[in-house]
Amino acid sequence: KVTADWKPTDDQMYYLTISEGFRPGLFNRPGGRSNPSGTFTVPFVLDTDDVTNVELGIKSDYFDGRFRLNAAAFMIDIESLQTTIFDPNIVNLFFSDNAADAEVRGIEGDFIWLPGSSEGLTISGAFSILDTEITKVITPTGDVVKGDDLAFAPDFQGNLRARYEWEFGSRAWTGHFMPNVTYSGSSFSDIITINRDKIKSSVMANLTMGVTSETWSAELYWNNIANKRAEVARNFVFDVQRVTYAQPRTIGVRLSFDF
């Protein structure tokens, strides 16, 4: 890993990072088993998969420190991606293979904004934009398709939060009110076509409000306000669809006390 940075001012820093990494190889329990046509044999040992990453980013403050932005653009090349396959046409056990080469191109960032016109208000958020693609199919099982997206890689994810704080009472209590919303685009749960399912896009909204003093705090939280059945994960292993959902609408109170 090599990183170089440049600071033209005290409030701005630009950096370039180039890094390489790998995961060690694996052993396969059903190594040596073949499909009926004899075109593929489960390998006894997998090679490493290798990653090369180039990232160009910025960390900066603007407007006398009232706006902070951290962002990065990155390019990732993956060679001999390891993945797990369940294909009963080959063997009725899970096995792994160096399935494909792939690339990831993306931009991600986060920000914090303190509006000068409203003391006590903080607006913050984060985002991720991804373009992923299988560029070369290595495993000859027919379970991987060139041009498909990588797993769990939605094109866009983001969140936005606003927090307002104010002081009141003779004991210097601080109240706060904080709504937030999150969005995740659709994605696939696997690159293996017979094992994967499509995870639907989702939007979720949450809300917290509370009071804090020098020694105690109380907070009311209201998660998943609209009671959305937001999908977190899916798979289609054993030809059975399985879906994991986010927590349903939940309302509760948190209390804490400092001794």
Contacts in CASP RR format, 6 or more apart in sequence:
PFRMAT RR
TARGET T0000
AUTHOR 0000-0000-0000
METHOD contacts of the structure
MODEL  1
KVTADWKPTDDQMYYLTISEGFRPGLFNRPGGRSNPSGTFTVPFVLDTDD
VTNVELGIKSDYFDGRFRLNAAAFMIDIESLQTTIFDPNIVNLFFSDNAA
DAEVRGIEGDFIWLPGSSEGLTISGAFSILDTEITKVITPTGDVVKGDDL
AFAPDFQGNLRARYEWEFGSRAWTGHFMPNVTYSGSSFSDIITINRDKIK
SSVMANLTMGVTSETWSAELYWNNIANKRAEVARNFVFDVQRVTYAQPRT
IGVRLSFDF
1 17 0 8 1.000
1 18 0 8 1.000
1 19 0 8 1.000
1 20 0 8 1.000
2 17 0 8 1.000
2 18 0 8 1.000
2 19 0 8 1.000
3 15 0 8 1.000
3 16 0 8 1.000
3 17 0 8 1.000
3 18 0 8 1.000
4 15 0 8 1.000
4 16 0 8 1.000
5 13 0 8 1.000
5 14 0 8 1.000
5 15 0 8 1.000
5 16 0 8 1.000
6 13 0 8 1.000
6 14 0 8 1.000
6 15 0 8 1.000
7 13 0 8 1.000
7 14 0 8 1.000
8 14 0 8 1.000
11 60 0 8 1.000
11 61 0 8 1.000
11 62 0 8 1.000
11 65 0 8 1.000
12 58 0 8 1.000
12 59 0 8 1.000
12 60 0 8 1.000
12 61 0 8 1.000
13 58 0 8 1.000
13 59 0 8 1.000
13 60 0 8 1.000
14 56 0 8 1.000
14 57 0 8 1.000
14 58 0 8 1.000
15 55 0 8 1.000
15 56 0 8 1.000
15 57 0 8 1.000
15 58 0 8 1.000
15 59 0 8 1.000
16 54 0 8 1.000
16 55 0 8 1.000
16 56 0 8 1.000
16 57 0 8 1.000
17 53 0 8 1.000
17 54 0 8 1.000
17 55 0 8 1.000
18 52 0 8 1.000
18 53 0 8 1.000
18 54 0 8 1.000
18 55 0 8 1.000
19 52 0 8 1.000
19 53 0 8 1.000
19 55 0 8 1.000
20 50 0 8 1.000
20 51 0 8 1.000
20 52 0 8 1.000
20 53 0 8 1.000
21 50 0 8 1.000
21 51 0 8 1.000
21 52 0 8 1.000
22 48 0 8 1.000
22 49 0 8 1.000
22 50 0 8 1.000
22 51 0 8 1.000
23 48 0 8 1.000
23 49 0 8 1.000
23 82 0 8 1.000
24 48 0 8 1.000
25 45 0 8 1.000
25 46 0 8 1.000
25 47 0 8 1.000
25 48 0 8 1.000
25 82 0 8 1.000
26 45 0 8 1.000
26 46 0 8 1.000
26 82 0 8 1.000
26 96 0 8 1.000
27 44 0 8 1.000
27 45 0 8 1.000
27 46 0 8 1.000
28 42 0 8 1.000
28 43 0 8 1.000
28 44 0 8 1.000
28 45 0 8 1.000
28 46 0 8 1.000
28 95 0 8 1.000
28 96 0 8 1.000
29 93 0 8 1.000
29 95 0 8 1.000
30 42 0 8 1.000
30 91 0 8 1.000
30 93 0 8 1.000
30 95 0 8 1.000
31 41 0 8 1.000
31 42 0 8 1.000
31 43 0 8 1.000
31 44 0 8 1.000
31 95 0 8 1.000
32 41 0 8 1.000
32 42 0 8 1.000
32 43 0 8 1.000
32 44 0 8 1.000
33 41 0 8 1.000
33 42 0 8 1.000
33 90 0 8 1.000
33 91 0 8 1.000
33 95 0 8 1.000
34 40 0 8 1.000
34 41 0 8 1.000
34 42 0 8 1.000
34 90 0 8 1.000
35 87 0 8 1.000
35 89 0 8 1.000
35 90 0 8 1.000
35 141 0 8 1.000
36 89 0 8 1.000
39 140 0 8 1.000
40 90 0 8 1.000
40 139 0 8 1.000
40 140 0 8 1.000
40 141 0 8 1.000
42 90 0 8 1.000
42 91 0 8 1.000
42 95 0 8 1.000
42 97 0 8 1.000
43 97 0 8 1.000
46 82 0 8 1.000
46 96 0 8 1.000
46 97 0 8 1.000
46 98 0 8 1.000
47 80 0 8 1.000
47 98 0 8 1.000
48 80 0 8 1.000
49 78 0 8 1.000
49 79 0 8 1.000
49 80 0 8 1.000
49 81 0 8 1.000
49 82 0 8 1.000
49 98 0 8 1.000
50 78 0 8 1.000
50 79 0 8 1.000
50 80 0 8 1.000
51 76 0 8 1.000
51 77 0 8 1.000
51 78 0 8 1.000
51 79 0 8 1.000
52 76 0 8 1.000
52 77 0 8 1.000
53 74 0 8 1.000
53 75 0 8 1.000
53 76 0 8 1.000
54 74 0 8 1.000
54 75 0 8 1.000
54 76 0 8 1.000
55 72 0 8 1.000
55 73 0 8 1.000
55 74 0 8 1.000
55 75 0 8 1.000
56 72 0 8 1.000
56 73 0 8 1.000
56 74 0 8 1.000
57 71 0 8 1.000
57 72 0 8 1.000
57 73 0 8 1.000
58 69 0 8 1.000
58 70 0 8 1.000
58 71 0 8 1.000
58 72 0 8 1.000
59 69 0 8 1.000
59 70 0 8 1.000
60 68 0 8 1.000
60 69 0 8 1.000
60 70 0 8 1.000
61 67 0 8 1.000
61 68 0 8 1.000
62 68 0 8 1.000
62 69 0 8 1.000
65 114 0 8 1.000
66 113 0 8 1.000
66 114 0 8 1.000
66 115 0 8 1.000
66 116 0 8 1.000
67 111 0 8 1.000
67 112 0 8 1.000
67 113 0 8 1.000
67 114 0 8 1.000
68 111 0 8 1.000
68 112 0 8 1.000
68 113 0 8 1.000
69 109 0 8 1.000
69 110 0 8 1.000
69 111 0 8 1.000
70 109 0 8 1.000
70 110 0 8 1.000
70 111 0 8 1.000
71 107 0 8 1.000
71 108 0 8 1.000
71 109 0 8 1.000
71 110 0 8 1.000
72 107 0 8 1.000
72 108 0 8 1.000
72 109 0 8 1.000
73 106 0 8 1.000
73 107 0 8 1.000
74 104 0 8 1.000
74 105 0 8 1.000
74 106 0 8 1.000
74 107 0 8 1.000
74 108 0 8 1.000
75 103 0 8 1.000
75 104 0 8 1.000
75 105 0 8 1.000
75 106 0 8 1.000
76 103 0 8 1.000
76 104 0 8 1.000
76 105 0 8 1.000
77 101 0 8 1.000
77 102 0 8 1.000
77 103 0 8 1.000
78 101 0 8 1.000
78 102 0 8 1.000
78 103 0 8 1.000
78 104 0 8 1.000
79 101 0 8 1.000
80 98 0 8 1.000
80 101 0 8 1.000
80 138 0 8 1.000
81 98 0 8 1.000
81 99 0 8 1.000
81 100 0 8 1.000
81 101 0 8 1.000
81 102 0 8 1.000
81 191 0 8 1.000
82 96 0 8 1.000
82 97 0 8 1.000
82 98 0 8 1.000
82 99 0 8 1.000
83 96 0 8 1.000
83 97 0 8 1.000
83 99 0 8 1.000
83 100 0 8 1.000
83 144 0 8 1.000
83 190 0 8 1.000
83 191 0 8 1.000
83 192 0 8 1.000
84 94 0 8 1.000
84 95 0 8 1.000
84 96 0 8 1.000
84 192 0 8 1.000
85 94 0 8 1.000
85 95 0 8 1.000
85 96 0 8 1.000
85 97 0 8 1.000
85 99 0 8 1.000
85 139 0 8 1.000
85 141 0 8 1.000
85 143 0 8 1.000
85 192 0 8 1.000
85 195 0 8 1.000
86 93 0 8 1.000
86 94 0 8 1.000
86 192 0 8 1.000
86 194 0 8 1.000
86 195 0 8 1.000
86 237 0 8 1.000
86 238 0 8 1.000
87 141 0 8 1.000
87 143 0 8 1.000
87 192 0 8 1.000
87 194 0 8 1.000
90 141 0 8 1.000
97 138 0 8 1.000
97 139 0 8 1.000
97 141 0 8 1.000
98 138 0 8 1.000
98 139 0 8 1.000
99 137 0 8 1.000
99 138 0 8 1.000
99 139 0 8 1.000
99 143 0 8 1.000
99 144 0 8 1.000
99 191 0 8 1.000
99 192 0 8 1.000
100 134 0 8 1.000
100 135 0 8 1.000
100 136 0 8 1.000
100 137 0 8 1.000
100 138 0 8 1.000
100 139 0 8 1.000
100 144 0 8 1.000
100 146 0 8 1.000
100 191 0 8 1.000
101 134 0 8 1.000
101 135 0 8 1.000
101 136 0 8 1.000
101 138 0 8 1.000
102 132 0 8 1.000
102 133 0 8 1.000
102 134 0 8 1.000
102 135 0 8 1.000
102 150 0 8 1.000
103 132 0 8 1.000
103 133 0 8 1.000
103 135 0 8 1.000
104 130 0 8 1.000
104 131 0 8 1.000
104 132 0 8 1.000
104 150 0 8 1.000
104 153 0 8 1.000
105 130 0 8 1.000
105 131 0 8 1.000
105 132 0 8 1.000
106 128 0 8 1.000
106 129 0 8 1.000
106 130 0 8 1.000
106 131 0 8 1.000
107 127 0 8 1.000
107 128 0 8 1.000
107 129 0 8 1.000
108 126 0 8 1.000
108 127 0 8 1.000
108 128 0 8 1.000
108 129 0 8 1.000
109 126 0 8 1.000
109 127 0 8 1.000
109 128 0 8 1.000
110 124 0 8 1.000
110 125 0 8 1.000
110 126 0 8 1.000
110 127 0 8 1.000
111 124 0 8 1.000
111 125 0 8 1.000
111 126 0 8 1.000
112 122 0 8 1.000
112 123 0 8 1.000
112 124 0 8 1.000
112 125 0 8 1.000
113 122 0 8 1.000
113 123 0 8 1.000
113 124 0 8 1.000
114 120 0 8 1.000
114 121 0 8 1.000
114 122 0 8 1.000
114 123 0 8 1.000
115 121 0 8 1.000
115 123 0 8 1.000
118 164 0 8 1.000
120 164 0 8 1.000
120 165 0 8 1.000
120 166 0 8 1.000
121 162 0 8 1.000
121 163 0 8 1.000
121 164 0 8 1.000
122 162 0 8 1.000
122 163 0 8 1.000
122 164 0 8 1.000
122 165 0 8 1.000
123 160 0 8 1.000
123 161 0 8 1.000
123 162 0 8 1.000
123 163 0 8 1.000
124 160 0 8 1.000
124 161 0 8 1.000
124 163 0 8 1.000
125 158 0 8 1.000
125 159 0 8 1.000
125 160 0 8 1.000
125 161 0 8 1.000
126 158 0 8 1.000
126 159 0 8 1.000
127 156 0 8 1.000
127 157 0 8 1.000
127 158 0 8 1.000
127 159 0 8 1.000
128 156 0 8 1.000
128 157 0 8 1.000
128 158 0 8 1.000
129 155 0 8 1.000
129 156 0 8 1.000
130 153 0 8 1.000
130 154 0 8 1.000
130 155 0 8 1.000
130 156 0 8 1.000
131 155 0 8 1.000
132 149 0 8 1.000
132 150 0 8 1.000
132 153 0 8 1.000
133 147 0 8 1.000
133 148 0 8 1.000
133 149 0 8 1.000
133 150 0 8 1.000
134 144 0 8 1.000
134 145 0 8 1.000
134 146 0 8 1.000
134 147 0 8 1.000
134 148 0 8 1.000
134 149 0 8 1.000
134 150 0 8 1.000
134 191 0 8 1.000
135 146 0 8 1.000
135 147 0 8 1.000
136 146 0 8 1.000
137 144 0 8 1.000
137 145 0 8 1.000
137 146 0 8 1.000
138 144 0 8 1.000
142 193 0 8 1.000
143 192 0 8 1.000
143 193 0 8 1.000
143 194 0 8 1.000
143 195 0 8 1.000
144 191 0 8 1.000
144 192 0 8 1.000
144 193 0 8 1.000
145 193 0 8 1.000
148 188 0 8 1.000
148 191 0 8 1.000
148 193 0 8 1.000
149 187 0 8 1.000
149 188 0 8 1.000
150 191 0 8 1.000
151 187 0 8 1.000
151 188 0 8 1.000
151 189 0 8 1.000
151 190 0 8 1.000
151 191 0 8 1.000
151 196 0 8 1.000
152 187 0 8 1.000
152 188 0 8 1.000
152 189 0 8 1.000
152 199 0 8 1.000
152 233 0 8 1.000
153 187 0 8 1.000
154 184 0 8 1.000
154 185 0 8 1.000
154 186 0 8 1.000
154 187 0 8 1.000
154 199 0 8 1.000
154 201 0 8 1.000
155 185 0 8 1.000
156 183 0 8 1.000
156 185 0 8 1.000
157 182 0 8 1.000
157 183 0 8 1.000
157 184 0 8 1.000
157 185 0 8 1.000
158 182 0 8 1.000
158 183 0 8 1.000
158 184 0 8 1.000
159 180 0 8 1.000
159 181 0 8 1.000
159 182 0 8 1.000
159 183 0 8 1.000
160 180 0 8 1.000
160 181 0 8 1.000
161 178 0 8 1.000
161 179 0 8 1.000
161 180 0 8 1.000
161 181 0 8 1.000
162 178 0 8 1.000
162 179 0 8 1.000
162 180 0 8 1.000
163 176 0 8 1.000
163 177 0 8 1.000
163 178 0 8 1.000
164 176 0 8 1.000
164 177 0 8 1.000
164 178 0 8 1.000
165 174 0 8 1.000
165 175 0 8 1.000
165 176 0 8 1.000
166 174 0 8 1.000
166 175 0 8 1.000
166 176 0 8 1.000
167 173 0 8 1.000
167 174 0 8 1.000
167 175 0 8 1.000
168 175 0 8 1.000
171 213 0 8 1.000
171 214 0 8 1.000
172 213 0 8 1.000
172 214 0 8 1.000
173 211 0 8 1.000
173 212 0 8 1.000
173 213 0 8 1.000
174 211 0 8 1.000
174 212 0 8 1.000
174 213 0 8 1.000
175 209 0 8 1.000
175 210 0 8 1.000
175 211 0 8 1.000
175 212 0 8 1.000
176 208 0 8 1.000
176 209 0 8 1.000
176 210 0 8 1.000
176 211 0 8 1.000
176 212 0 8 1.000
177 208 0 8 1.000
177 209 0 8 1.000
177 210 0 8 1.000
178 207 0 8 1.000
178 208 0 8 1.000
178 209 0 8 1.000
179 205 0 8 1.000
179 206 0 8 1.000
179 207 0 8 1.000
180 205 0 8 1.000
180 206 0 8 1.000
180 207 0 8 1.000
181 203 0 8 1.000
181 204 0 8 1.000
181 205 0 8 1.000
181 206 0 8 1.000
182 203 0 8 1.000
182 204 0 8 1.000
182 205 0 8 1.000
182 206 0 8 1.000
183 201 0 8 1.000
183 202 0 8 1.000
183 203 0 8 1.000
184 201 0 8 1.000
184 202 0 8 1.000
184 230 0 8 1.000
185 201 0 8 1.000
185 202 0 8 1.000
186 198 0 8 1.000
186 199 0 8 1.000
186 200 0 8 1.000
186 201 0 8 1.000
187 198 0 8 1.000
187 199 0 8 1.000
188 196 0 8 1.000
188 197 0 8 1.000
188 198 0 8 1.000
188 199 0 8 1.000
189 195 0 8 1.000
189 196 0 8 1.000
189 197 0 8 1.000
189 198 0 8 1.000
189 199 0 8 1.000
189 233 0 8 1.000
189 234 0 8 1.000
189 235 0 8 1.000
189 236 0 8 1.000
190 196 0 8 1.000
190 197 0 8 1.000
190 235 0 8 1.000
190 236 0 8 1.000
194 236 0 8 1.000
195 235 0 8 1.000
195 236 0 8 1.000
195 237 0 8 1.000
196 234 0 8 1.000
196 235 0 8 1.000
196 236 0 8 1.000
197 234 0 8 1.000
197 235 0 8 1.000
197 236 0 8 1.000
197 241 0 8 1.000
197 243 0 8 1.000
198 234 0 8 1.000
199 231 0 8 1.000
199 232 0 8 1.000
199 233 0 8 1.000
199 234 0 8 1.000
200 231 0 8 1.000
202 228 0 8 1.000
202 230 0 8 1.000
202 231 0 8 1.000
202 246 0 8 1.000
203 228 0 8 1.000
203 230 0 8 1.000
204 224 0 8 1.000
204 226 0 8 1.000
204 228 0 8 1.000
204 230 0 8 1.000
204 246 0 8 1.000
205 224 0 8 1.000
205 225 0 8 1.000
205 226 0 8 1.000
206 221 0 8 1.000
206 222 0 8 1.000
206 223 0 8 1.000
206 224 0 8 1.000
206 225 0 8 1.000
207 221 0 8 1.000
207 222 0 8 1.000
207 225 0 8 1.000
208 219 0 8 1.000
208 220 0 8 1.000
208 221 0 8 1.000
208 222 0 8 1.000
209 219 0 8 1.000
209 220 0 8 1.000
210 217 0 8 1.000
210 218 0 8 1.000
210 219 0 8 1.000
210 220 0 8 1.000
211 217 0 8 1.000
211 218 0 8 1.000
211 219 0 8 1.000
214 258 0 8 1.000
215 257 0 8 1.000
215 258 0 8 1.000
216 255 0 8 1.000
216 256 0 8 1.000
216 257 0 8 1.000
216 258 0 8 1.000
217 254 0 8 1.000
217 255 0 8 1.000
217 256 0 8 1.000
218 253 0 8 1.000
218 254 0 8 1.000
218 255 0 8 1.000
219 253 0 8 1.000
219 254 0 8 1.000
219 255 0 8 1.000
220 251 0 8 1.000
220 252 0 8 1.000
220 253 0 8 1.000
221 250 0 8 1.000
221 251 0 8 1.000
221 252 0 8 1.000
221 253 0 8 1.000
221 254 0 8 1.000
222 249 0 8 1.000
222 250 0 8 1.000
222 251 0 8 1.000
222 252 0 8 1.000
223 247 0 8 1.000
223 249 0 8 1.000
223 250 0 8 1.000
223 251 0 8 1.000
224 230 0 8 1.000
224 246 0 8 1.000
224 247 0 8 1.000
224 248 0 8 1.000
224 249 0 8 1.000
224 250 0 8 1.000
225 249 0 8 1.000
226 249 0 8 1.000
227 248 0 8 1.000
227 249 0 8 1.000
228 246 0 8 1.000
229 245 0 8 1.000
229 246 0 8 1.000
229 248 0 8 1.000
230 245 0 8 1.000
230 246 0 8 1.000
231 243 0 8 1.000
231 244 0 8 1.000
231 245 0 8 1.000
231 246 0 8 1.000
232 244 0 8 1.000
232 245 0 8 1.000
232 246 0 8 1.000
233 243 0 8 1.000
233 244 0 8 1.000
234 241 0 8 1.000
234 242 0 8 1.000
234 243 0 8 1.000
234 244 0 8 1.000
235 241 0 8 1.000
235 242 0 8 1.000
236 242 0 8 1.000
END
